[in-house]
Amino acid sequence: MEKLFYDLLKELGEDPDREGLKNTPKRVTESYKFLTRGYHQNVDEVINDAFFEAEDNHMVIVKDIEIYSLCEHHMLPFIGKCHIGYIPDKKVIGVSKLARVVDIFARRLQIQERLTDQLAHTIMDKIGAQGVGVVIEAQHLCMMMRGVEKQNSKMITSAMHGTFRSQMATRTEFLRLIGTIG
């Protein structure tokens, strides 16, 4: 990868051997490895059986989980917040595990729509919840820095499964609690 970034600097019209760029190919390589580390992580290993018995089935919500991902079309960042809600069915998951699962899928080349759906499916499957709702709000640098250059735009995606899809009251409660609707 370092050679690729070295050659890229040359193609851009830069001198990759000048002082300020001497170590840039190495730094960019390490950066991309970090930003795409989700490809090398396993959901089951990260969750690590962090399930706990639940005596009730009240909605659980973790909101404002930071998202940092790279758009697969331009490899530019999109940054935002993820809100996850679920109705447990006899077990809950450790709260930090939800944030870690978000990172596994966000730290890949992504589109926001797929990321939202992957999170909802994975949480529904791994927790065995009665229902799951995922909402992501993000700003895309590919839309802000290039193309239409709309710096204040925000994309919102949602995925609802189980009771979040079949029961309007459950979906509405979730959306109210995360602040999407008043």
N, CA and C atoms as a LAMMPS dump frame, in Angstrom:
ITEM: TIMESTEP
0
ITEM: NUMBER OF ATOMS
546
ITEM: BOX BOUNDS ff ff ff
-5.0000000000000000e+02 5.0000000000000000e+02
-5.0000000000000000e+02 5.0000000000000000e+02
-5.0000000000000000e+02 5.0000000000000000e+02
ITEM: ATOMS id mol type element x y z
1 1 1 N 0.827 -1.201 0
2 1 2 C 0 0 0
3 1 3 C 0.865 1.256 0
4 2 1 N 1.966 1.201 0.714
5 2 2 C 2.833 2.384 0.754
6 2 3 C 3.266 2.795 -0.648
7 3 1 N 3.604 1.811 -1.466
8 3 2 C 4.021 2.108 -2.847
9 3 3 C 2.876 2.754 -3.621
10 4 1 N 1.67 2.273 -3.417
11 4 2 C 0.509 2.861 -4.085
12 4 3 C 0.339 4.336 -3.711
13 5 1 N 0.484 4.639 -2.421
14 5 2 C 0.331 6.031 -1.989
15 5 3 C 1.498 6.891 -2.462
16 6 1 N 2.672 6.327 -2.514
17 6 2 C 3.838 7.024 -3.063
18 6 3 C 3.562 7.396 -4.521
19 7 1 N 3.098 6.406 -5.29
20 7 2 C 2.796 6.643 -6.702
21 7 3 C 1.622 7.616 -6.863
22 8 1 N 0.649 7.55 -5.978
23 8 2 C -0.48 8.475 -6.027
24 8 3 C 0 9.917 -5.852
25 9 1 N 0.904 10.138 -4.907
26 9 2 C 1.443 11.49 -4.704
27 9 3 C 2.109 11.99 -5.98
28 10 1 N 2.842 11.124 -6.64
29 10 2 C 3.491 11.503 -7.903
30 10 3 C 2.446 11.852 -8.96
31 11 1 N 1.394 11.029 -9.054
32 11 2 C 0.33 11.27 -10.04
33 11 3 C -0.404 12.58 -9.768
34 12 1 N -0.48 12.974 -8.494
35 12 2 C -1.131 14.241 -8.136
36 12 3 C -0.261 15.447 -8.481
37 13 1 N 1.02 15.196 -8.855
38 13 2 C 1.929 16.291 -9.191
39 13 3 C 2.821 16.68 -8.031
40 14 1 N 2.862 15.883 -6.996
41 14 2 C 3.691 16.157 -5.828
42 14 3 C 5.02 15.432 -5.926
43 15 1 N 5.953 15.856 -5.09
44 15 2 C 7.237 15.176 -4.951
45 15 3 C 7.18 14.38 -3.656
46 16 1 N 6.959 13.066 -3.731
47 16 2 C 6.822 12.256 -2.522
48 16 3 C 8.102 12.199 -1.687
49 17 1 N 9.218 12.677 -2.24
50 17 2 C 10.477 12.657 -1.5
51 17 3 C 10.789 13.975 -0.807
52 18 1 N 9.929 14.973 -0.984
53 18 2 C 10.187 16.235 -0.277
54 18 3 C 9.941 16.051 1.213
55 19 1 N 10.53 16.889 2.018
56 19 2 C 10.525 16.693 3.475
57 19 3 C 9.135 16.466 4.069
58 20 1 N 8.179 17.276 3.731
59 20 2 C 6.843 17.157 4.317
60 20 3 C 6.097 15.896 3.919
61 21 1 N 6.521 15.236 2.847
62 21 2 C 5.81 14.052 2.351
63 21 3 C 6.597 12.75 2.5
64 22 1 N 7.815 12.816 3.029
65 22 2 C 8.667 11.615 3.086
66 22 3 C 7.975 10.426 3.743
67 23 1 N 7.293 10.643 4.818
68 23 2 C 6.656 9.534 5.548
69 23 3 C 5.147 9.443 5.304
70 24 1 N 4.644 10.279 4.402
71 24 2 C 3.197 10.288 4.149
72 24 3 C 2.676 8.946 3.647
73 25 1 N 3.31 8.279 2.701
74 25 2 C 2.771 6.975 2.277
75 25 3 C 2.633 5.984 3.441
76 26 1 N 3.587 5.981 4.344
77 26 2 C 3.512 5.09 5.506
78 26 3 C 2.36 5.509 6.43
79 27 1 N 2.25 6.814 6.688
80 27 2 C 1.181 7.306 7.578
81 27 3 C -0.202 7.043 6.984
82 28 1 N -0.355 7.27 5.673
83 28 2 C -1.644 7.053 5.027
84 28 3 C -1.996 5.56 5.036
85 29 1 N -1.007 4.719 4.822
86 29 2 C -1.239 3.269 4.893
87 29 3 C -1.758 2.88 6.266
88 30 1 N -1.108 3.343 7.311
89 30 2 C -1.554 3.03 8.681
90 30 3 C -2.936 3.606 8.951
91 31 1 N -3.192 4.785 8.429
92 31 2 C -4.501 5.422 8.599
93 31 3 C -5.599 4.588 7.957
94 32 1 N -5.386 4.15 6.728
95 32 2 C -6.404 3.35 6.034
96 32 3 C -6.604 1.986 6.699
97 33 1 N -5.549 1.408 7.225
98 33 2 C -5.7 0.153 7.955
99 33 3 C -6.591 0.357 9.184
100 34 1 N -6.39 1.475 9.876
101 34 2 C -7.202 1.784 11.048
102 34 3 C -8.653 2.076 10.653
103 35 1 N -8.833 2.878 9.619
104 35 2 C -10.176 3.298 9.2
105 35 3 C -11.001 2.155 8.62
106 36 1 N -10.349 1.073 8.214
107 36 2 C -11.065 -0.069 7.635
108 36 3 C -10.866 -1.343 8.457
109 37 1 N -10.555 -1.187 9.724
110 37 2 C -10.267 -2.349 10.572
111 37 3 C -11.477 -3.252 10.785
112 38 1 N -12.662 -2.78 10.469
113 38 2 C -13.862 -3.596 10.62
114 38 3 C -13.854 -4.85 9.773
115 39 1 N -13.1 -4.833 8.678
116 39 2 C -12.992 -6.033 7.839
117 39 3 C -12.322 -7.19 8.579
118 40 1 N -11.532 -6.865 9.581
119 40 2 C -10.747 -7.882 10.294
120 40 3 C -11.292 -8.161 11.692
121 41 1 N -12.51 -7.711 11.958
122 41 2 C -13.129 -7.958 13.258
123 41 3 C -14.319 -8.884 13.085
124 42 1 N -14.574 -9.672 14.103
125 42 2 C -15.648 -10.644 14.083
126 42 3 C -16.686 -10.25 15.141
127 43 1 N -17.935 -10.144 14.735
128 43 2 C -19.003 -9.704 15.639
129 43 3 C -19.103 -10.607 16.862
130 44 1 N -19.076 -11.918 16.66
131 44 2 C -19.209 -12.841 17.795
132 44 3 C -18.06 -12.698 18.785
133 45 1 N -16.852 -12.497 18.288
134 45 2 C -15.701 -12.303 19.179
135 45 3 C -15.818 -10.994 19.953
136 46 1 N -16.306 -9.952 19.307
137 46 2 C -16.446 -8.654 19.978
138 46 3 C -17.557 -8.706 21.03
139 47 1 N -18.672 -9.331 20.697
140 47 2 C -19.772 -9.439 21.67
141 47 3 C -19.352 -10.331 22.833
142 48 1 N -18.636 -11.411 22.545
143 48 2 C -18.041 -12.254 23.574
144 48 3 C -19.03 -12.673 24.666
145 49 1 N -20.196 -13.113 24.251
146 49 2 C -21.21 -13.612 25.2
147 49 3 C -21.599 -12.601 26.279
148 50 1 N -21.584 -11.333 25.949
149 50 2 C -21.962 -10.298 26.922
150 50 3 C -23.478 -10.124 26.952
151 51 1 N -24.18 -11.231 27.202
152 51 2 C -25.635 -11.222 27.295
153 51 3 C -26.024 -11.434 28.752
154 52 1 N -27.084 -10.762 29.154
155 52 2 C -27.53 -10.837 30.539
156 52 3 C -29.029 -11.056 30.568
157 53 1 N -29.483 -11.818 31.526
158 53 2 C -30.91 -12.1 31.64
159 53 3 C -31.683 -10.812 31.888
160 54 1 N -32.835 -10.713 31.25
161 54 2 C -33.729 -9.567 31.431
162 54 3 C -35.062 -10.08 31.952
163 55 1 N -35.56 -9.446 33.005
164 55 2 C -36.821 -9.878 33.594
165 55 3 C -38.016 -9.181 32.966
166 56 1 N -37.75 -8.179 32.156
167 56 2 C -38.851 -7.464 31.517
168 56 3 C -38.529 -7.272 30.038
169 57 1 N -39.442 -6.631 29.358
170 57 2 C -39.205 -6.39 27.936
171 57 3 C -39.416 -4.916 27.595
172 58 1 N -38.873 -4.047 28.457
173 58 2 C -38.941 -2.612 28.201
174 58 3 C -37.905 -2.219 27.152
175 59 1 N -38.23 -1.19 26.399
176 59 2 C -37.337 -0.74 25.343
177 59 3 C -35.991 -0.289 25.908
178 60 1 N -34.929 -0.688 25.237
179 60 2 C -33.567 -0.276 25.569
180 60 3 C -33.074 0.572 24.405
181 61 1 N -32.534 1.749 24.715
182 61 2 C -32.044 2.649 23.666
183 61 3 C -30.642 3.125 24.016
184 62 1 N -29.771 3.094 23.024
185 62 2 C -28.478 3.758 23.119
186 62 3 C -28.459 4.746 21.965
187 63 1 N -28.345 6.03 22.294
188 63 2 C -28.383 7.026 21.227
189 63 3 C -27.085 7.804 21.162
190 64 1 N -26.913 8.484 20.06
191 64 2 C -25.746 9.345 19.827
192 64 3 C -24.42 8.58 19.824
193 65 1 N -24.427 7.363 19.298
194 65 2 C -23.176 6.613 19.116
195 65 3 C -22.482 7.224 17.893
196 66 1 N -21.27 7.719 18.082
197 66 2 C -20.57 8.358 16.971
198 66 3 C -20.259 7.353 15.87
199 67 1 N -20.429 7.825 14.639
200 67 2 C -20.136 7.008 13.447
201 67 3 C -19.049 7.729 12.656
202 68 1 N -18.018 6.98 12.301
203 68 2 C -16.98 7.462 11.397
204 68 3 C -16.797 6.365 10.362
205 69 1 N -17.107 6.678 9.121
206 69 2 C -16.995 5.679 8.075
207 69 3 C -16.458 6.329 6.81
208 70 1 N -16.158 5.498 5.825
209 70 2 C -15.7 5.975 4.522
210 70 3 C -16.706 5.569 3.462
211 71 1 N -17.133 6.545 2.687
212 71 2 C -18.036 6.298 1.572
213 71 3 C -17.327 5.415 0.546
214 72 1 N -17.994 4.36 0.132
215 72 2 C -17.355 3.427 -0.806
216 72 3 C -17.233 4.002 -2.218
217 73 1 N -17.938 5.073 -2.504
218 73 2 C -17.885 5.646 -3.853
219 73 3 C -16.698 6.58 -4.057
220 74 1 N -16.352 7.372 -3.027
221 74 2 C -15.279 8.35 -3.164
222 74 3 C -14.184 8.17 -2.111
223 75 1 N -14.399 7.238 -1.182
224 75 2 C -13.48 6.988 -0.07
225 75 3 C -13.249 8.245 0.766
226 76 1 N -14.303 9.06 0.869
227 76 2 C -14.292 10.223 1.742
228 76 3 C -15.135 9.893 2.976
229 77 1 N -14.839 10.544 4.088
230 77 2 C -15.563 10.219 5.325
231 77 3 C -17.024 10.64 5.302
232 78 1 N -17.835 9.859 6.023
233 78 2 C -19.128 10.357 6.474
234 78 3 C -19.162 10.159 7.984
235 79 1 N -19.705 11.161 8.644
236 79 2 C -19.608 11.276 10.102
237 79 3 C -20.984 11.578 10.652
238 80 1 N -21.344 10.912 11.726
239 80 2 C -22.654 11.194 12.3
240 80 3 C -22.907 10.451 13.585
241 81 1 N -24.197 10.19 13.809
242 81 2 C -24.645 9.535 15.031
243 81 3 C -25.578 8.386 14.684
244 82 1 N -25.464 7.335 15.487
245 82 2 C -26.315 6.166 15.337
246 82 3 C -27.146 6.02 16.612
247 83 1 N -28.433 5.737 16.431
248 83 2 C -29.342 5.496 17.553
249 83 3 C -29.88 4.082 17.397
250 84 1 N -29.774 3.296 18.458
251 84 2 C -30.229 1.908 18.424
252 84 3 C -31.225 1.689 19.554
253 85 1 N -32.342 1.071 19.212
254 85 2 C -33.312 0.671 20.222
255 85 3 C -33.71 -0.767 19.995
256 86 1 N -33.997 -1.473 21.086
257 86 2 C -34.49 -2.842 20.933
258 86 3 C -35.384 -3.209 22.101
259 87 1 N -36.253 -4.161 21.852
260 87 2 C -37.117 -4.745 22.87
261 87 3 C -36.529 -6.122 23.174
262 88 1 N -35.994 -6.327 24.379
263 88 2 C -35.373 -7.615 24.697
264 88 3 C -36.39 -8.746 24.774
265 89 1 N -35.898 -9.933 24.524
266 89 2 C -36.684 -11.141 24.721
267 89 3 C -35.849 -12.065 25.611
268 90 1 N -35.92 -11.818 26.899
269 90 2 C -35.236 -12.619 27.93
270 90 3 C -33.761 -12.293 28.116
271 91 1 N -33.155 -11.506 27.213
272 91 2 C -31.756 -11.145 27.428
273 91 3 C -31.449 -9.768 26.833
274 92 1 N -30.511 -9.082 27.493
275 92 2 C -30.004 -7.798 27.01
276 92 3 C -28.522 -7.985 26.724
277 93 1 N -27.978 -7.047 25.997
278 93 2 C -26.551 -7.1 25.649
279 93 3 C -25.849 -5.972 26.385
280 94 1 N -24.588 -6.191 26.748
281 94 2 C -23.8 -5.136 27.376
282 94 3 C -23.796 -3.893 26.506
283 95 1 N -24.046 -2.757 27.115
284 95 2 C -24.26 -1.516 26.357
285 95 3 C -23.051 -1.149 25.486
286 96 1 N -21.847 -1.376 25.966
287 96 2 C -20.671 -1.03 25.165
288 96 3 C -20.547 -1.914 23.926
289 97 1 N -21.149 -3.083 23.98
290 97 2 C -21.064 -3.998 22.836
291 97 3 C -21.819 -3.443 21.633
292 98 1 N -22.91 -2.701 21.889
293 98 2 C -23.643 -2.09 20.775
294 98 3 C -22.746 -1.095 20.039
295 99 1 N -22.019 -0.271 20.79
296 99 2 C -21.115 0.707 20.17
297 99 3 C -20.001 -0.005 19.404
298 100 1 N -19.518 -1.111 19.941
299 100 2 C -18.46 -1.863 19.258
300 100 3 C -18.964 -2.5 17.958
301 101 1 N -20.198 -2.985 17.976
302 101 2 C -20.78 -3.555 16.753
303 101 3 C -20.938 -2.458 15.696
304 102 1 N -21.351 -1.262 16.123
305 102 2 C -21.444 -0.135 15.193
306 102 3 C -20.093 0.095 14.528
307 103 1 N -19.029 0.104 15.321
308 103 2 C -17.697 0.344 14.769
309 103 3 C -17.262 -0.737 13.789
310 104 1 N -17.598 -1.983 14.074
311 104 2 C -17.206 -3.075 13.171
312 104 3 C -17.711 -2.802 11.759
313 105 1 N -18.972 -2.413 11.65
314 105 2 C -19.546 -2.198 10.32
315 105 3 C -19.226 -0.819 9.751
316 106 1 N -19.066 0.178 10.622
317 106 2 C -18.738 1.523 10.135
318 106 3 C -17.309 1.597 9.621
319 107 1 N -16.415 0.815 10.208
320 107 2 C -15.001 0.859 9.815
321 107 3 C -14.724 -0.047 8.617
322 108 1 N -15.54 0.144 7.597
323 108 2 C -15.399 -0.518 6.298
324 108 3 C -15.801 0.505 5.242
325 109 1 N -15.509 0.245 4.007
326 109 2 C -16.047 1.094 2.949
327 109 3 C -17.546 0.823 2.929
328 110 1 N -18.356 1.89 2.995
329 110 2 C -19.777 1.714 3.247
330 110 3 C -20.62 2.69 2.449
331 111 1 N -21.895 2.385 2.426
332 111 2 C -22.924 3.379 2.149
333 111 3 C -23.808 3.37 3.389
334 112 1 N -24.352 4.509 3.716
335 112 2 C -25.109 4.641 4.954
336 112 3 C -26.316 3.716 4.992
337 113 1 N -26.971 3.548 3.857
338 113 2 C -28.152 2.693 3.804
339 113 3 C -27.816 1.249 4.205
340 114 1 N -26.729 0.726 3.669
341 114 2 C -26.317 -0.639 3.99
342 114 3 C -25.889 -0.747 5.448
343 115 1 N -25.134 0.235 5.917
344 115 2 C -24.678 0.237 7.305
345 115 3 C -25.86 0.15 8.265
346 116 1 N -26.884 0.945 8.022
347 116 2 C -28.079 0.946 8.87
348 116 3 C -28.721 -0.431 8.893
349 117 1 N -28.87 -1.021 7.733
350 117 2 C -29.506 -2.327 7.632
351 117 3 C -28.65 -3.429 8.256
352 118 1 N -27.338 -3.39 8.026
353 118 2 C -26.448 -4.391 8.625
354 118 3 C -26.546 -4.364 10.148
355 119 1 N -26.576 -3.177 10.719
356 119 2 C -26.66 -3.057 12.178
357 119 3 C -27.977 -3.626 12.695
358 120 1 N -29.077 -3.28 12.058
359 120 2 C -30.385 -3.77 12.516
360 120 3 C -30.461 -5.29 12.419
361 121 1 N -30.032 -5.857 11.3
362 121 2 C -30.062 -7.318 11.128
363 121 3 C -29.17 -8.015 12.153
364 122 1 N -27.971 -7.493 12.345
365 122 2 C -27.018 -8.126 13.26
366 122 3 C -27.531 -8.088 14.694
367 123 1 N -28.037 -6.949 15.116
368 123 2 C -28.53 -6.83 16.495
369 123 3 C -29.745 -7.72 16.701
370 124 1 N -30.638 -7.726 15.737
371 124 2 C -31.825 -8.583 15.839
372 124 3 C -31.404 -10.05 15.944
373 125 1 N -30.465 -10.441 15.121
374 125 2 C -30.014 -11.829 15.084
375 125 3 C -29.251 -12.214 16.351
376 126 1 N -28.314 -11.391 16.775
377 126 2 C -27.441 -11.749 17.896
378 126 3 C -28.16 -11.669 19.243
379 127 1 N -29.042 -10.702 19.413
380 127 2 C -29.742 -10.555 20.695
381 127 3 C -30.987 -11.425 20.741
382 128 1 N -31.551 -11.69 19.582
383 128 2 C -32.817 -12.411 19.565
384 128 3 C -33.928 -11.532 20.111
385 129 1 N -33.867 -10.254 19.802
386 129 2 C -34.82 -9.274 20.317
387 129 3 C -36.192 -9.437 19.679
388 130 1 N -37.199 -8.893 20.352
389 130 2 C -38.548 -8.861 19.781
390 130 3 C -38.616 -7.847 18.65
391 131 1 N -37.782 -6.838 18.741
392 131 2 C -37.747 -5.814 17.706
393 131 3 C -36.511 -4.957 17.847
394 132 1 N -36.084 -4.354 16.731
395 132 2 C -34.905 -3.493 16.7
396 132 3 C -35.197 -2.308 15.795
397 133 1 N -34.741 -1.142 16.231
398 133 2 C -34.781 0.057 15.399
399 133 3 C -33.397 0.691 15.362
400 134 1 N -32.952 1.074 14.185
401 134 2 C -31.668 1.755 14.02
402 134 3 C -31.905 2.988 13.16
403 135 1 N -31.435 4.135 13.636
404 135 2 C -31.487 5.376 12.867
405 135 3 C -30.081 5.954 12.841
406 136 1 N -29.629 6.326 11.652
407 136 2 C -28.328 6.978 11.505
408 136 3 C -28.532 8.331 10.839
409 137 1 N -27.917 9.348 11.433
410 137 2 C -27.902 10.703 10.88
411 137 3 C -26.439 11.027 10.589
412 138 1 N -26.114 11.358 9.337
413 138 2 C -24.707 11.593 9.009
414 138 3 C -24.547 12.672 7.959
415 139 1 N -23.383 13.288 8.016
416 139 2 C -22.97 14.242 6.998
417 139 3 C -21.881 13.576 6.169
418 140 1 N -21.989 13.725 4.856
419 140 2 C -21.096 13.049 3.918
420 140 3 C -20.167 14.062 3.267
421 141 1 N -18.876 13.896 3.494
422 141 2 C -17.916 14.821 2.911
423 141 3 C -17.894 14.749 1.393
424 142 1 N -18.307 13.615 0.812
425 142 2 C -18.361 13.535 -0.652
426 142 3 C -19.42 14.492 -1.196
427 143 1 N -20.401 14.819 -0.378
428 143 2 C -21.43 15.771 -0.79
429 143 3 C -21.085 17.195 -0.346
430 144 1 N -20.272 17.315 0.69
431 144 2 C -19.938 18.624 1.24
432 144 3 C -18.723 19.268 0.57
433 145 1 N -17.728 18.458 0.24
434 145 2 C -16.458 18.999 -0.273
435 145 3 C -16.36 18.989 -1.789
436 146 1 N -17.176 18.19 -2.437
437 146 2 C -17.093 18.047 -3.89
438 146 3 C -18.517 17.998 -4.431
439 147 1 N -18.665 17.819 -5.699
440 147 2 C -19.999 17.695 -6.285
441 147 3 C -20.871 18.898 -5.99
442 148 1 N -21.969 18.694 -5.307
443 148 2 C -22.934 19.778 -5.069
444 148 3 C -22.495 20.737 -3.974
445 149 1 N -21.499 20.356 -3.17
446 149 2 C -20.94 21.208 -2.11
447 149 3 C -22.008 21.786 -1.189
448 150 1 N -22.798 20.937 -0.599
449 150 2 C -23.854 21.347 0.343
450 150 3 C -23.404 21.012 1.757
451 151 1 N -22.787 21.988 2.435
452 151 2 C -22.164 21.763 3.729
453 151 3 C -23.149 21.495 4.866
454 152 1 N -24.388 21.892 4.729
455 152 2 C -25.343 21.722 5.824
456 152 3 C -26.293 20.545 5.628
457 153 1 N -26.05 19.748 4.618
458 153 2 C -26.942 18.621 4.35
459 153 3 C -26.665 17.48 5.328
460 154 1 N -27.697 16.724 5.604
461 154 2 C -27.589 15.57 6.496
462 154 3 C -28.456 14.465 5.919
463 155 1 N -27.944 13.257 5.945
464 155 2 C -28.701 12.096 5.48
465 155 3 C -29.188 11.327 6.699
466 156 1 N -30.451 10.912 6.666
467 156 2 C -31.025 10.126 7.75
468 156 3 C -31.552 8.826 7.16
469 157 1 N -31.124 7.707 7.754
470 157 2 C -31.601 6.392 7.329
471 157 3 C -32.137 5.648 8.54
472 158 1 N -33.084 4.761 8.298
473 158 2 C -33.624 3.958 9.406
474 158 3 C -33.898 2.543 8.923
475 159 1 N -33.811 1.626 9.872
476 159 2 C -34.19 0.236 9.63
477 159 3 C -34.963 -0.23 10.856
478 160 1 N -36.148 -0.767 10.627
479 160 2 C -37.01 -1.238 11.708
480 160 3 C -37.336 -2.705 11.463
481 161 1 N -37.164 -3.518 12.5
482 161 2 C -37.427 -4.953 12.404
483 161 3 C -38.28 -5.401 13.585
484 162 1 N -38.996 -6.492 13.382
485 162 2 C -39.82 -7.055 14.457
486 162 3 C -40.89 -6.076 14.901
487 163 1 N -41.034 -5.908 16.21
488 163 2 C -42.083 -5.04 16.749
489 163 3 C -41.9 -3.585 16.353
490 164 1 N -40.682 -3.166 16.035
491 164 2 C -40.463 -1.785 15.596
492 164 3 C -41.09 -1.558 14.221
493 165 1 N -41.238 -2.619 13.448
494 165 2 C -41.87 -2.513 12.135
495 165 3 C -43.37 -2.773 12.232
496 166 1 N -43.746 -3.776 13.011
497 166 2 C -45.15 -4.212 13.026
498 166 3 C -46.037 -3.392 13.96
499 167 1 N -45.45 -2.708 14.94
500 167 2 C -46.257 -1.953 15.906
501 167 3 C -45.916 -0.47 15.839
502 168 1 N -46.833 0.3 15.291
503 168 2 C -46.626 1.736 15.13
504 168 3 C -46.286 2.414 16.461
505 169 1 N -46.926 1.984 17.553
506 169 2 C -46.678 2.609 18.863
507 169 3 C -45.225 2.407 19.301
508 170 1 N -44.669 1.235 19.042
509 170 2 C -43.272 0.957 19.408
510 170 3 C -42.328 1.822 18.586
511 171 1 N -42.573 1.875 17.286
512 171 2 C -41.74 2.697 16.403
513 171 3 C -41.827 4.169 16.813
514 172 1 N -43.026 4.653 17.083
515 172 2 C -43.22 6.053 17.464
516 172 3 C -42.52 6.368 18.778
517 173 1 N -42.641 5.472 19.754
518 173 2 C -41.95 5.677 21.043
519 173 3 C -40.446 5.799 20.829
520 174 1 N -39.875 4.91 20.038
521 174 2 C -38.439 4.947 19.743
522 174 3 C -38.046 6.268 19.088
523 175 1 N -38.776 6.655 18.048
524 175 2 C -38.444 7.891 17.333
525 175 3 C -38.599 9.123 18.226
526 176 1 N -39.577 9.117 19.107
527 176 2 C -39.741 10.217 20.069
528 176 3 C -38.572 10.273 21.039
529 177 1 N -38.207 9.127 21.582
530 177 2 C -37.135 9.093 22.584
531 177 3 C -35.771 9.461 22.02
532 178 1 N -35.526 9.202 20.751
533 178 2 C -34.252 9.623 20.169
534 178 3 C -34.314 11.047 19.633
535 179 1 N -35.503 11.65 19.671
536 179 2 C -35.631 13.049 19.287
537 179 3 C -35.869 13.291 17.818
538 180 1 N -36.231 12.248 17.078
539 180 2 C -36.474 12.411 15.642
540 180 3 C -37.84 13.035 15.379
541 181 1 N -38.836 12.691 16.218
542 181 2 C -40.153 13.294 16.088
543 181 3 C -40.537 13.901 17.435
544 182 1 N -41.374 14.936 17.387
545 182 2 C -41.742 15.65 18.61
546 182 3 C -42.93 15.145 19.329
